[in-house]
Amino acid sequence: MILAFICFLLFAVGLTFSLEIQDDLDKQLKSNQSYTELKDGNTTSYNMMDYNNQTSDKRSDKTETKCRYQDVLEYLNLTRSNDVLTMSRPTEHYGVRTEVYIEMRMYAILDVREADQSFISYIWIYMEWKNGHLLWDEGDFCGLSKVVVPRESLWMPDIIIEEMTEKDKNLPSPFVTVNNGWVEYRDDKFVISTCKMKTFNFPFDIQRCNITFRSISYSDEELVFYMKNNDTLITKESQKSIRMQYEWKFLNMSVTENTVHYFYTNQTIVVYTITMQRKSALYVVNFLLPVLFFLCLDFASLLMSAGSADKISFKITVLLAVTVMQLILIEILPCTSSKIPLIVIYCIGIFALMLLGLLETIFLNYLIGKDSSSLESKKESVELQIIKASPTASTCDELTDQTASMCKGGSSTQLTELFLTMEKVSDELREIKKNILDKESEEKKDGYWTRVAKKIDKIFSILYVLAAILFLSVVFSVWVSKSGLPK
């Protein structure tokens, strides 16, 4: 019983202790939940206050300053389609003309084709004009004075190049710069244009090609072009910016303004004239000097004998070489040249001199051949005389036989007759021998026509050299005077 009572007391104490622990745990849990709720509430309220403060700051900044490009575009109504800015000239009154200032710079001279008279260049273009619809106060936009917008969003002048024969395959510049009331446009163009070339002084020529800017639709009462800078400044800037000149040397560029009448409308134009000089060193080395060398070879042929058959073939070969050089020249020069170029006169003159030398050689060979034919006829007559003299020799042999027989047993009268006959025969033989020697000496001497041919050859050689020197001096002096080369 005692043992049971002790167990009951222990059970009652443990149950009471467990209940107290459970109550303490419940109180602690409740206190923790209340603290957590309080903490979360404070954080949320703090975050809400911070967000409200930031929003209020942004709103205040937005109402005070506008420093974005978008703000300027919205102010100018460029963020949406605006027909006022794209459909018509930017003027308040239709009677007010739009002034467009234009400037061109030469970047590269790619090619100058004499055959089809075309000028291929690469240029830079700068234009600016006033647009009264695009004004804003820079102080309201943090001092922002420039914005770049697509070219489709604004009106632009319809400018063309008159001399252009092929359209530029490069895409135009897609943007324009708005500078608080002024619109600036920069572009580069690959231009294939016509150029009337003067090839009289080729290859020491100076060419001037024009690039003319004008409007397609607007008259001079609506749109006027003005040059941006003077001749000196654009020449200086082009000389700095030019990168390639091909076989030409850029000298200067001038600009003029003018008014022309096109299709019943007066229009203003701006004409840029590019002046350039050909680099002639390659043409001198590859063309002029070889032709001159052929002429020197023809001079050397004057030292050959007049009656030589090789002289004619040599002269014909040199003449054909000059003909080949003329065929090469035809491919370079245009067929529409108003004047015969000096280089053509140079080639034709040398060709004519060589042709005269060839004709003179043929004529001398004819004279020498005529003289040789007369010598052959004389040779034939000498041979006939020798044949006729042969019976006299046989007679002389017979007489010597008779003399021997008479010496053996003949009389003195017969011997005297025989001696007289032999003297006559010996006289005839001496005459025949003399005639033969005279003919041989005449053969060694030149004939009449040969002497005439040699005199003609000497006189012609002197005149030929003098005429060639005079011709070359005149041609080169004209080249120097017309082309402006240093004398």
C-alpha positions in Angstrom: 0.0 0.0 0.0 2.8 2.3 0.9 4.5 1.5 -2.4 1.3 2.3 -4.3 0.8 5.6 -2.4 4.4 6.7 -3.3 3.8 5.9 -7.0 0.6 7.9 -7.0 2.4 11.0 -5.5 5.2 10.8 -8.1 2.6 10.6 -10.9 0.7 13.7 -9.6 3.9 15.8 -9.2 5.1 14.9 -12.8 1.7 15.8 -14.3 1.7 19.1 -12.5 5.2 20.0 -13.7 4.4 19.1 -17.3 1.3 21.3 -17.2 3.4 24.2 -16.0 6.0 23.7 -18.7 3.3 23.6 -21.4 1.9 26.9 -20.1 5.3 28.5 -20.2 5.9 27.3 -23.8 2.5 28.7 -24.9 3.2 32.1 -23.4 6.7 32.3 -25.1 5.2 31.3 -28.4 2.6 34.0 -28.2 5.2 36.6 -27.3 7.3 35.7 -30.3 4.4 36.0 -32.7 3.5 39.4 -31.4 7.1 40.6 -31.9 7.3 39.2 -35.4 4.1 40.9 -36.4 5.3 44.2 -34.9 8.6 43.9 -36.8 7.0 43.1 -40.1 4.7 46.0 -39.8 7.5 48.5 -39.1 9.5 47.2 -42.2 6.5 47.5 -44.5 5.8 50.9 -43.4 9.4 51.9 -43.8 9.5 50.5 -47.4 6.3 52.3 -48.3 7.7 55.6 -47.0 11.0 55.1 -49.0 9.1 54.3 -52.2 6.9 57.3 -51.7 10.0 59.5 -51.1 11.8 58.3 -54.3 8.7 58.7 -56.4 8.2 62.2 -55.2 11.9 63.0 -55.9 11.6 61.7 -59.5 8.5 63.6 -60.1 10.1 66.7 -58.8 13.2 66.2 -61.1 11.0 65.5 -64.1 9.0 68.7 -63.6 12.2 70.7 -63.0 14.7 69.5 -65.7 14.5 67.9 -69.2 18.0 66.5 -70.3 17.0 63.7 -72.7 17.0 63.8 -76.5 13.5 62.4 -76.2 12.4 65.5 -74.5 13.5 67.7 -77.4 12.0 65.4 -79.9 8.7 65.4 -78.1 8.8 69.2 -77.8 9.4 69.4 -81.6 6.7 66.8 -82.4 9.3 64.6 -84.1 8.3 61.4 -82.2 5.3 61.0 -84.4 4.3 61.7 -88.0 4.2 65.4 -88.6 3.2 66.5 -92.1 4.2 70.1 -91.5 7.8 69.0 -91.2 7.9 66.6 -94.1 5.5 67.7 -96.8 6.5 71.2 -97.6 9.3 73.8 -97.4 10.0 75.0 -93.8 8.7 78.6 -94.2 6.0 80.6 -92.5 5.0 82.2 -95.8 5.2 80.7 -99.3 6.9 83.9 -100.7 9.9 83.4 -98.4 12.7 81.6 -100.2 14.6 78.7 -98.6 18.3 79.2 -98.6 20.5 76.1 -98.9 24.2 76.5 -98.3 26.3 73.8 -99.9 29.9 72.7 -99.9 31.7 69.9 -101.7 35.1 68.4 -101.1 37.1 66.1 -103.3 38.0 62.8 -101.6 39.3 60.7 -104.5 39.9 61.0 -108.3 39.3 57.4 -109.3 39.5 57.5 -113.1 39.4 59.8 -116.1 38.3 58.1 -119.3 39.3 59.9 -122.4 37.7 57.4 -124.8 34.1 58.0 -123.5 34.9 61.4 -121.8 33.8 60.5 -118.3 35.1 61.5 -114.9 34.8 59.2 -111.9 35.2 60.7 -108.5 34.3 60.2 -104.9 33.1 63.4 -103.1 31.8 64.6 -99.8 28.8 66.9 -99.6 27.7 69.2 -96.8 24.4 71.1 -96.8 22.6 73.2 -94.3 19.3 75.2 -94.3 17.1 77.0 -91.8 13.9 75.4 -90.5 11.8 77.8 -88.4 9.7 74.9 -87.0 12.7 73.4 -85.1 13.4 76.0 -82.5 13.8 75.4 -78.7 15.2 77.1 -75.7 18.5 75.3 -74.8 18.2 76.3 -71.2 15.0 74.3 -70.8 16.8 71.1 -71.9 20.1 71.2 -70.0 21.9 73.2 -72.7 21.1 70.6 -75.4 21.6 72.2 -78.8 21.8 69.3 -81.3 19.8 66.2 -82.0 20.2 63.6 -84.8 17.0 62.4 -86.4 16.2 60.2 -89.5 16.2 62.1 -92.8 12.7 60.8 -93.5 11.3 62.8 -90.6 12.2 66.2 -92.2 11.9 68.0 -95.5 15.1 68.0 -97.6 16.0 69.8 -100.8 15.7 67.6 -103.9 19.3 68.1 -105.1 20.9 66.4 -108.1 24.2 66.5 -110.0 23.7 67.6 -113.6 26.7 65.8 -115.1 26.0 62.5 -113.4 25.4 59.7 -116.0 24.9 56.7 -113.6 23.0 56.7 -110.4 25.0 56.3 -107.2 24.6 52.7 -105.9 25.6 53.7 -102.4 22.7 54.4 -99.9 22.4 58.0 -98.9 23.2 59.0 -95.3 20.1 58.1 -93.2 20.4 60.9 -90.6 20.4 64.7 -90.4 21.5 66.9 -87.6 19.1 69.5 -86.1 21.0 72.4 -84.6 18.3 74.6 -83.0 16.7 75.9 -86.1 19.3 74.8 -88.7 19.4 71.4 -90.4 22.7 69.9 -91.4 23.2 67.0 -93.9 26.4 65.2 -94.7 26.8 62.6 -97.4 29.3 61.0 -99.6 28.8 60.1 -103.3 30.4 57.9 -105.9 30.0 60.1 -109.0 30.3 59.0 -112.6 29.9 62.2 -114.6 30.5 63.5 -118.1 33.5 65.8 -118.7 34.3 67.5 -122.0 38.1 66.8 -122.3 40.6 68.7 -124.3 43.2 66.2 -125.5 45.2 68.5 -127.8 48.2 68.5 -125.4 47.9 64.8 -124.4 49.8 63.5 -122.4 50.8 66.9 -121.0 47.2 68.1 -120.7 45.3 69.8 -117.9 41.7 68.9 -117.6 38.8 70.8 -116.0 35.7 68.9 -115.0 32.5 70.4 -113.6 30.1 69.1 -110.9 26.9 71.1 -110.9 24.3 71.1 -108.1 20.7 72.2 -108.6 17.2 71.4 -107.6 14.8 69.2 -109.6 11.5 70.9 -108.9 12.0 74.2 -107.1 12.6 77.5 -108.9 14.8 80.3 -107.8 11.8 82.0 -106.2 11.4 79.0 -103.8 14.8 77.6 -103.3 18.2 79.2 -103.7 21.7 77.6 -103.4 24.6 79.4 -102.0 28.2 78.3 -101.7 29.5 77.8 -98.2 33.1 78.8 -98.6 35.4 80.5 -101.2 37.7 78.9 -103.7 40.9 79.2 -101.6 39.4 77.4 -98.6 37.7 74.6 -100.4 40.9 74.0 -102.4 42.9 73.8 -99.2 40.5 71.5 -97.5 40.2 69.2 -100.6 44.0 68.9 -100.8 44.0 67.8 -97.1 41.2 65.3 -97.5 42.0 63.8 -100.9 43.2 60.2 -100.6 43.6 58.9 -104.2 44.4 60.7 -107.5 45.1 57.8 -109.9 47.2 59.1 -112.7 46.2 62.7 -112.1 47.4 65.5 -109.8 44.8 67.6 -108.1 45.6 71.3 -108.7 42.6 73.4 -107.4 38.9 73.6 -107.2 36.7 76.7 -107.9 33.0 77.4 -107.2 30.6 79.7 -108.9 26.9 80.5 -108.5 24.6 81.1 -111.5 21.0 81.2 -112.6 19.9 79.1 -115.5 16.6 78.5 -117.4 15.5 74.9 -117.4 12.0 73.8 -118.7 10.4 77.2 -118.5 11.8 77.8 -114.9 14.7 79.8 -113.6 16.8 77.8 -111.2 20.0 78.6 -109.2 23.0 76.3 -109.6 26.3 75.9 -107.9 29.2 74.8 -110.1 32.3 73.2 -108.8 35.2 73.0 -111.3 38.0 70.5 -110.5 41.3 71.3 -112.2 43.8 68.5 -112.5 47.0 67.7 -114.4 48.0 64.4 -115.9 51.0 62.6 -114.6 52.8 62.2 -118.0 55.9 60.3 -117.0 54.6 56.9 -117.9 53.3 58.1 -121.3 56.7 59.6 -122.1 58.6 56.5 -121.2 56.1 54.0 -122.7 55.1 55.9 -125.9 57.0 59.0 -126.8 60.5 57.7 -126.3 59.9 54.4 -128.2 58.6 56.3 -131.2 61.6 58.6 -131.0 64.0 55.6 -130.8 62.4 54.3 -134.0 63.2 57.6 -135.6 66.8 57.3 -134.5 67.0 53.8 -136.0 65.8 55.3 -139.2 68.6 57.9 -138.9 71.1 55.0 -138.5 69.8 53.5 -141.8 71.3 56.5 -143.6 74.7 55.0 -143.0 73.9 51.9 -145.1 74.8 51.8 -148.8 72.2 53.3 -151.1 72.0 50.2 -153.3 71.7 47.7 -150.5 68.5 45.5 -150.5 68.7 45.1 -146.7 68.1 48.8 -146.3 64.6 48.7 -147.7 63.6 45.7 -145.5 65.0 47.5 -142.4 63.1 50.7 -143.2 59.9 48.8 -143.7 60.3 47.0 -140.3 60.8 50.3 -138.5 57.8 51.8 -140.3 55.6 48.9 -139.2 56.7 49.4 -135.6 55.5 53.0 -135.7 52.2 51.8 -137.1 51.7 49.5 -134.2 52.3 52.4 -131.8 49.6 54.4 -133.7 47.1 51.6 -133.2 47.7 51.7 -129.4 47.2 55.5 -129.5 43.8 55.1 -131.2 42.5 53.1 -128.2 43.5 55.9 -125.7 42.3 59.1 -127.4 38.6 59.9 -127.9 37.1 59.8 -131.4 35.1 63.0 -130.8 38.0 65.3 -130.3 37.5 68.7 -132.1 41.3 69.2 -132.6 43.9 66.7 -133.7 46.0 66.1 -130.7 49.7 66.9 -130.8 50.7 63.4 -130.1 48.9 62.3 -133.3 50.7 65.0 -135.2 53.9 63.7 -133.6 53.3 60.1 -134.7 52.1 61.1 -138.2 55.1 63.4 -138.7 57.6 60.7 -137.8 55.7 58.2 -139.9 55.8 60.6 -142.9 59.5 61.2 -142.5 60.2 57.5 -142.4 58.0 57.0 -145.4 59.9 59.6 -147.4 63.1 57.9 -146.4 61.8 54.6 -147.7 60.7 56.1 -151.0 64.1 57.8 -151.4 65.8 54.4 -150.9 63.6 52.8 -153.5 64.3 55.6 -156.0 68.1 55.3 -155.4 67.9 51.5 -156.0 66.1 52.2 -159.3 68.9 54.6 -160.4 71.6 52.2 -159.4 69.8 49.3 -161.1 69.6 51.4 -164.3 73.3 52.0 -164.2 74.1 48.3 -163.7 72.0 47.4 -166.7 74.1 49.7 -168.9 77.3 48.1 -167.6 76.0 44.6 -168.4 75.4 45.7 -172.1 79.0 47.0 -172.2 80.3 43.7 -170.9 78.4 41.9 -173.7 80.0 44.1 -176.4 83.5 43.4 -175.0 82.9 39.7 -175.1 81.9 40.0 -178.7 85.1 41.8 -179.6 87.1 39.1 -177.9 85.3 36.5 -179.9 86.0 38.4 -183.1 89.7 38.7 -182.2 90.1 34.9 -182.0 90.6 34.4 -185.8 93.5 36.9 -185.7 95.2 34.7 -183.2 94.8 31.6 -185.3 96.2 33.5 -188.2 99.2 34.5 -186.1 99.7 30.8 -185.4 99.6 29.9 -189.0 102.1 32.6 -189.8 104.6 31.4 -187.2 104.4 27.9 -188.8 105.0 29.3 -192.2 107.9 31.3 -191.0 109.5 28.3 -189.5 109.2 26.4 -192.8 110.5 29.4 -194.7 113.5 29.7 -192.5 114.5 26.2 -193.3 114.6 26.7 -197.0 112.9 29.9 -198.2 114.1 33.2 -199.8 114.6 36.7 -198.1 111.6 38.3 -199.8 109.2 35.8 -198.3 110.7 36.3 -194.9 110.3 40.1 -195.2 106.6 39.7 -196.1 106.1 37.3 -193.2 107.7 39.8 -190.7 105.5 42.6 -192.0 102.4 40.4 -191.6 103.3 39.5 -188.0 103.8 43.1 -187.1 100.3 43.9 -188.2 98.9 41.0 -186.2 100.8 42.1 -183.1 99.4 45.7 -183.5 95.9 44.3 -183.6 96.5 42.3 -180.4 97.8 45.3 -178.6 94.7 47.3 -179.5 92.4 44.4 -178.3 94.3 44.2 -175.0 94.1 47.9 -174.6 90.3 47.8 -175.1 89.9 45.1 -172.6 91.9 47.0 -169.9 89.9 50.1 -170.6 86.6 48.2 -170.1 87.8 46.7 -166.9 88.8 50.2 -165.5 85.4 51.5 -166.5 83.7 48.7 -164.7 85.7 49.5 -161.5 84.5 53.1 -161.7 80.9 54.1 -160.8 78.4 54.6 -163.5 76.7 57.8 -164.2 73.4 57.0 -162.5 75.3 55.6 -159.5 77.1 58.8 -159.1 73.8 60.7 -159.4 72.2 58.4 -156.8 75.0 59.0 -154.3 74.7 62.7 -154.6 71.0 62.5 -154.1 71.5 60.3 -151.0 73.9 62.8 -149.4 71.6 65.8 -150.0 68.5 63.9 -148.8 70.3 62.7 -145.7 71.2 66.2 -144.6 67.7 67.5 -145.4 66.1 64.5 -143.7 67.9 65.1 -140.4 67.3 68.8 -140.4 63.6 68.4 -141.1 63.3 65.8 -138.3 65.0 68.1 -135.8 62.9 71.1 -136.9 59.7 69.1 -136.7 60.5 67.7 -133.2 61.5 71.1 -131.8 58.3 72.7 -133.1 56.1 69.9 -131.6 57.7 70.0 -128.2 57.7 73.8 -128.0 54.0 73.8 -128.6 53.5 71.1 -126.0 55.4 73.2 -123.4 53.7 76.4 -124.2 50.1 75.0 -124.3 50.4 72.7 -121.3 52.1 75.1 -118.9 55.1 72.9 -118.3 58.4 74.4 -117.2 60.5 75.4 -120.2 
